Amino acid sequence: MYQYDQYDHLIVRERIAQYRDQVQRRLSGELTEEEFLPLRLQNGLYMQRHAYMLRIAVPYGLLSSAQMRMFAHIARKYDRGYGHFTTRQNIQFNWIELEHTPDILADLASVEMHAIQTSGNCIRNVTSDELAGVAADEIIDPRPYAEVLRQWSTFHPEFIALPRKFKVAINGALEDRAAIAIHDIGLTVVKNEAGEIGFKVMVGGGMGRTPIIGTTIREFLPREHLLTYTEAIMRVYNQYGRRDNKYKARIKILLKAIGAEEFTRQVEEEWTDLKGTEETLTLEEMERVIAYFQPHPYEALPAIDPRAGHEDNKAFANWLNRNVKAHKQPGYAAVILSLKKTGVPPGDATAEQMDFMADLADRYSFGELRVTHEQNIVLADVKQAQLFDLWQEIKAHGLATPNIGLLTDIICCPGGDFCSLANAKSIPISAAIAERFDHLDFLHDIGDIELNISGCINACGHHHVGNIGVLGVDKDGSEWYQVSIGGAQGNATAIGKIIGPSFSAHQMPEVIDRLLQVYLRERTPDEKFVDTVQRLGIAPFKEHVYATPINEPGRLVGEDEYA
């Protein structure tokens, strides 16, 4: 993985010193909260309902065991013993005291980490495929290009005060595991007819108040022009993106307003002046960065069936089926550690679990871990012969729930329990649904289904692209939940459709149950939930959900409610 050079170390040290002085001035009263706000946001520090929240950058989701141990240290010393892994492949700590934050940043710097550009109107953490470098369907490893984008965008003087926050995702495989279509810029590695490597460029994807799937503005961009073309896009957005209304400030609104054809024309015109400049990626520069991502020293192993000798162990078979993924290297597998055990907020991990996962990485996976945008953790390089031993170890630490891709693998933001922007709580809803359907045989019968929950329209839980999406809404000061179905991420990204009036928290498990009843009744053999929804439309699901009241004292489904 990438190691800091002298420039990385210098800018992080200087930023910490600068920030330490800013915190002292805030604590002494020299700076007002209004004056301090933009300064703390530049360092990933938010004020939430009960305390400060610190968001730490995990570039393209890649962690060393030492970095994971640092998270455990921060959780113990500065927080309440746990952290929350996010849909941006980052980690957040929700109970931070202001006076401790400079020391936290200094601790992070000791393991080559920071919180720079995890907030604010700038280019945020570049995300990628959690199986990058090991996926069996990979064209090329996208991480070196994600790293180039990270270096280029950090403190870029033109793009530190954009109209709004900006998110970039890059995928190097045939299957999109980076959700590129819902990003401001989504990059997919492709080959042209001559076999040359380049990128398909999508622009203007996003969720929030106006969910939009990105538009392809270039089918093939030679890889040496990754930075110059990205800069052309950023310049057009920086100049013409709206600054008068933050709800209409994202690049998706600009692209929609002027049209994809005109937007592309402006980008291509801007790019004309950038081609051939010093930001054109040379072969030498790419070889320098790629050298940090060379394959690990894999042993020459035969591919084996991990079930051999354990044929009667149904629990192990379920875990292999859901949590173990194919690896391009024979004899190895990628393992997803589920952070979705029933009774635990999705994406949360304790300090003890973090230390344990770091130890696992050292013993089983070359000292590396990955954070998924679905809020789980990956050990990417496990020997197939060691899978049973690994499984036995992680069961005792609550990390072996065989539910990856199933209903209880819920994506969920912290919601109203923590976030000051949220309209409603997310965690109790995820807990109630997970408890209602905590039956593995039933979950496996339902099969692949994605349930995403957001506490507000900012959509940190990616509810728009959930097969079932749940959005917290405010109704006269009360918490209600709007439900959509038919959303999807990946190669067939789709935005879900709202089924009708919203529901109380009490009603939500029954709503999910009724949606599943329709699916089980109407599905064809091997048809996934989202395929059934897209084949039939939302009408039969809506009809069944609202057909009879969902009992709750004093209120019926849809009573005095809005869509």
Sequence and secondary structure as in RCSB ss.txt:
>XXXX:A:sequence
MYQYDQYDHLIVRERIAQYRDQVQRRLSGELTEEEFLPLRLQNGLYMQRHAYMLRIAVPYGLLSSAQMRMFAHIA
RKYDRGYGHFTTRQNIQFNWIELEHTPDILADLASVEMHAIQTSGNCIRNVTSDELAGVAADEIIDPRPYAEVLR
QWSTFHPEFIALPRKFKVAINGALEDRAAIAIHDIGLTVVKNEAGEIGFKVMVGGGMGRTPIIGTTIREFLPREH
LLTYTEAIMRVYNQYGRRDNKYKARIKILLKAIGAEEFTRQVEEEWTDLKGTEETLTLEEMERVIAYFQPHPYEA
LPAIDPRAGHEDNKAFANWLNRNVKAHKQPGYAAVILSLKKTGVPPGDATAEQMDFMADLADRYSFGELRVTHEQ
NIVLADVKQAQLFDLWQEIKAHGLATPNIGLLTDIICCPGGDFCSLANAKSIPISAAIAERFDHLDFLHDIGDIE
LNISGCINACGHHHVGNIGVLGVDKDGSEWYQVSIGGAQGNATAIGKIIGPSFSAHQMPEVIDRLLQVYLRERTP
DEKFVDTVQRLGIAPFKEHVYATPINEPGRLVGEDEYA
>XXXX:A:secstr
     HHHHHHHHHHHHHHHHHHHHHHHTSS HHHHHHHHHTTTEEE SSSEEEEE  GGGEEEHHHHHHHHHHH
HHHSSSEEEE TTS EEEEEE GGGHHHHHHHHHTTT   TTSSSSSB   EE TTTTT TTBSS  HHHHHHHH
HHHTT TTSSS SS B EEEE BSS  S GGGSSEEEEEEE TT  EEEEEEE  B TTS B  EEEEEEEEGGG
HHHHHHHHHHHHHHHS  S GGG SHHHHHHHH HHHHHHHHHHHHHTTTTSTTS  HHHHHHHHGGG       
     TTTT TT HHHHHHHHHHEEE SSTTEEEEEE    TTS TTEEEHHHHHHHHHHHHHHSTTEEEE TTS
 EEEEEEEGGGHHHHHHHHHTTT   S TTSTTS EE  GGGT TT SS SHHHHHHHHHHT  HHHHHHH S  
EEEESSTT TT GGGSSEEEEEEEETTEEEEEEEE  B GGG B  EE SS EEGGGHHHHHHHHHHHHHHH  T
T  HHHHHHHH SHHHHHHHHSS    TT  TTTT   
